[in-house]
Structures are given as C-alpha cells and as structure tokens.
Amino acid sequence: MALRNALMAALLEGEASGYDLAKVFDASVANFWMATPQQLYRELDRMAAAGLVHARVVHQERRPDKRLFSLTEAGREALHAFTAGPPRPGTIRDELMVQVQAVDAGDEPAVRTALEERATAAEAKIARYEKLRTRLLDGRFEDDYLVEAERIGPYLTLMRGLSFEHENLRWCRQALRTLDLRARVRQPTKP
C-alpha cells in the first residue's frame, strides 16, 4: 500500500492540514501504516502535483501560514480504484519479535524491559482508542451507530486497532510470565 492511499483515506474526513493528518495517523492509522510527519508532507506535495489533492493556503496572524488539503475528484477516483483491487497479504516486521526470538542467547533483562514498554504502550493506546470509540458512538449502541453513521470505515479500523493492541498486551504479558517462570525453575538450588 502506498502512503498516498492512506492519506487519501484520511482526507475522506474532510479538509486537513499536514499537522492534522499526522495526528489522525497517530490516533487511528498508526497500527497499520506508519509515517513520519516529513514523509506525510513530502507525499502531500507529490499528491498535489499529481492532482490528487488540492492545497489551499490559510494566512494566519502571529503564526506561519498553513496549507489545508482536500481530496480532488481525481483523488476520489484513485482511492476508489485502490479499494477495487485485491490487497497484498499483510506482513509483520517487528524488531521486538526478533529480540524475543533471540532472547535465549541475548540480553534477557533488556528484552524484558522492551516487553514491559510495549505492554505499557499497548495499554495507553487501548485507553486512547476507547476514548475515541466513546466519542464516535456518542451515547449510541454500536449496532445503531453502524447503521446510522455516515461513514463506518474509521470505526471498523478503530475496532481492528483495539483488537491489535489487546493482542499485543496479552502476548507481552504471556511472554513476561514465561520468562519469569523459566527464571524461577532454572534458579540454581543452594546447598
């Protein structure tokens, strides 16, 4: 998937600045597409040059001018074409998984710390995602929201993000319990 497709999907919410898009990426898209703010701005410039987005400049007093981006008709057509094609199979590229794979020959305390940090990050994301879910539902039952909402894509991807982080948290805790158990069992007995 190209970054431009993720940006076009994010712009379905409406006009946004690069800064706004970076926040949207962090809150919703980060589980399935990572990009730095610099990558976002470069891609937005390329998309504007290709006619996929329109950029308008908003003059601000006491602040630098900002550019707001919106999808053009060509951008909507490109996004439609993207959704019509089959997605590539998903892949996992996670350094922590490699560290855990090598923990028996590696620095176990450092791997434990990394697992604890990942678990803490998952808990924080779960809390953030639950707040967003509550805001989206706005007091409605989920089934009502899914029938009545103008757009359900953001909600469905939010639910996938929640599942992903719950699984990250479960796995980290399981790995830490396993390391703890092995440490207890393998402790040398004192004479």
C-alpha positions as CSV (number, residue, x, y, z in Angstrom):
1,M,0.0,0.0,0.0
2,A,1.3,3.4,-0.8
3,L,1.3,6.2,1.7
4,R,-0.9,8.2,-0.7
5,N,-3.7,5.7,-0.3
6,A,-3.6,6.0,3.5
7,L,-3.6,9.8,3.1
8,M,-6.5,9.9,0.7
9,A,-8.5,7.6,3.1
10,A,-7.7,10.0,6.0
11,L,-8.8,13.0,3.8
12,L,-12.3,11.4,3.5
13,E,-12.9,13.1,6.9
14,G,-12.6,16.4,5.2
15,E,-10.0,19.2,4.7
16,A,-7.0,18.9,6.9
17,S,-3.5,20.3,7.4
18,G,-0.4,18.2,7.4
19,Y,-0.3,18.6,11.2
20,D,-3.9,17.4,11.5
21,L,-3.2,14.4,9.3
22,A,-0.1,13.5,11.4
23,K,-2.4,13.5,14.5
24,V,-5.0,11.4,12.6
25,F,-2.3,8.9,11.6
26,D,-1.1,8.7,15.2
27,A,-4.6,8.2,16.6
28,S,-6.1,5.8,14.0
29,V,-3.9,4.7,11.2
30,A,-0.6,4.0,13.2
31,N,-1.5,0.4,13.7
32,F,-1.4,-0.4,10.1
33,W,0.6,2.4,8.5
34,M,3.5,4.3,9.9
35,A,4.8,7.5,8.5
36,T,6.8,10.4,9.9
37,P,5.4,14.0,9.5
38,Q,8.2,14.7,7.0
39,Q,7.1,11.7,4.9
40,L,3.5,12.9,5.1
41,Y,4.4,16.4,3.9
42,R,6.5,15.1,1.0
43,E,3.8,12.8,-0.1
44,L,1.1,15.5,0.2
45,D,3.3,17.7,-2.1
46,R,3.6,14.9,-4.6
47,M,-0.2,14.2,-4.4
48,A,-0.9,17.9,-5.0
49,A,1.4,17.9,-8.1
50,A,-0.4,14.8,-9.4
51,G,-3.8,16.5,-8.9
52,L,-5.0,14.0,-6.2
53,V,-5.4,16.7,-3.6
54,H,-5.9,20.4,-3.6
55,A,-3.9,22.6,-1.2
56,R,-5.1,26.0,-0.1
57,V,-3.1,28.4,2.0
58,V,-4.6,29.9,5.1
59,H,-2.9,33.1,6.2
60,Q,-2.6,33.3,10.0
61,E,-1.5,36.2,12.2
62,R,1.4,35.5,14.5
63,R,1.8,32.1,13.1
64,P,3.2,30.7,9.9
65,D,0.7,30.2,7.1
66,K,-0.7,26.7,6.9
67,R,-1.9,24.6,4.0
68,L,-5.1,22.7,4.1
69,F,-5.5,19.7,1.9
70,S,-8.6,18.2,0.4
71,L,-9.3,15.4,-2.0
72,T,-9.9,16.3,-5.6
73,E,-12.2,14.3,-7.9
74,A,-9.1,12.6,-9.3
75,G,-8.1,11.7,-5.7
76,R,-11.5,10.2,-5.0
77,E,-11.3,8.2,-8.3
78,A,-7.8,7.0,-7.3
79,L,-9.0,5.9,-3.9
80,H,-11.9,4.1,-5.4
81,A,-9.6,2.3,-7.8
82,F,-7.4,1.3,-4.8
83,T,-10.3,-0.2,-2.9
84,A,-11.4,-2.1,-6.0
85,G,-8.1,-4.1,-6.2
86,P,-7.1,-7.0,-4.1
87,P,-4.9,-6.1,-1.1
88,R,-1.4,-7.5,-0.7
89,P,-1.1,-10.0,2.1
90,G,-0.2,-8.4,5.4
91,T,3.3,-8.8,6.9
92,I,4.8,-8.3,10.3
93,R,8.1,-6.6,10.7
94,D,8.7,-6.1,14.4
95,E,12.1,-5.8,16.0
96,L,10.7,-6.9,19.4
97,M,9.7,-10.2,17.8
98,V,13.2,-10.8,16.7
99,Q,14.6,-9.8,20.1
100,V,12.2,-12.3,21.8
101,Q,13.2,-14.9,19.2
102,A,16.8,-14.5,20.3
103,V,16.3,-13.9,24.0
104,D,17.9,-17.3,24.9
105,A,21.2,-16.0,23.5
106,G,20.6,-12.3,24.1
107,D,20.3,-9.8,26.9
108,E,17.2,-11.1,28.7
109,P,16.8,-8.1,31.1
110,A,16.8,-5.7,28.1
111,V,14.2,-7.9,26.3
112,R,12.0,-7.9,29.4
113,T,12.2,-4.1,29.6
114,A,11.2,-3.9,25.9
115,L,8.3,-6.2,26.6
116,E,7.2,-4.2,29.5
117,E,7.4,-1.0,27.5
118,R,5.4,-2.5,24.7
119,A,2.7,-3.6,27.1
120,T,2.6,-0.1,28.6
121,A,2.3,1.4,25.2
122,A,-0.5,-1.0,24.3
123,E,-2.4,-0.1,27.4
124,A,-2.0,3.6,26.6
125,K,-3.3,3.1,23.0
126,I,-6.2,1.0,24.2
127,A,-7.2,3.8,26.6
128,R,-6.9,6.4,23.7
129,Y,-8.8,4.2,21.3
130,E,-11.6,3.6,23.9
131,K,-12.0,7.3,24.3
132,L,-12.2,7.7,20.5
133,R,-14.7,4.9,20.4
134,T,-16.9,6.5,23.1
135,R,-16.7,9.8,21.2
136,L,-17.7,8.2,17.9
137,L,-20.6,6.3,19.5
138,D,-21.7,9.5,21.2
139,G,-24.1,7.6,23.5
140,R,-25.5,5.3,20.8
141,F,-25.4,1.5,20.9
142,E,-22.8,0.1,18.5
143,D,-25.4,-1.5,16.2
144,D,-27.3,1.7,15.9
145,Y,-24.1,3.6,15.1
146,L,-23.1,1.2,12.5
147,V,-26.4,1.5,10.7
148,E,-26.8,5.3,11.1
149,A,-23.3,6.7,10.8
150,E,-22.4,8.5,7.6
151,R,-19.1,6.6,7.5
152,I,-18.2,3.3,9.2
153,G,-14.6,2.8,7.9
154,P,-13.0,4.8,10.7
155,Y,-14.9,2.8,13.3
156,L,-14.1,-0.5,11.8
157,T,-10.4,0.3,11.6
158,L,-10.6,1.6,15.2
159,M,-12.0,-1.8,16.3
160,R,-9.2,-3.6,14.5
161,G,-6.7,-1.3,16.2
162,L,-8.2,-2.1,19.6
163,S,-8.1,-5.9,18.8
164,F,-4.5,-5.5,17.7
165,E,-3.4,-3.7,20.9
166,H,-5.3,-6.1,23.2
167,E,-3.5,-8.9,21.5
168,N,-0.1,-7.1,21.9
169,L,-0.8,-6.6,25.6
170,R,-1.9,-10.3,26.0
171,W,1.2,-11.5,24.2
172,C,3.6,-9.3,26.1
173,R,2.1,-10.4,29.4
174,Q,2.4,-14.1,28.4
175,A,6.0,-13.7,27.3
176,L,6.9,-12.0,30.6
177,R,5.1,-14.7,32.6
178,T,7.0,-17.3,30.6
179,L,10.4,-15.6,31.2
180,D,9.5,-15.3,34.9
181,L,8.6,-19.0,35.2
182,R,11.8,-20.1,33.4
183,A,13.9,-17.9,35.7
184,R,12.3,-19.5,38.8
185,V,12.6,-23.0,37.5
186,R,16.2,-22.6,36.4
187,Q,17.5,-20.9,39.5
188,P,20.4,-22.8,41.0
189,T,19.5,-24.5,44.2
190,K,21.5,-23.5,47.2
191,P,23.3,-26.3,49.2
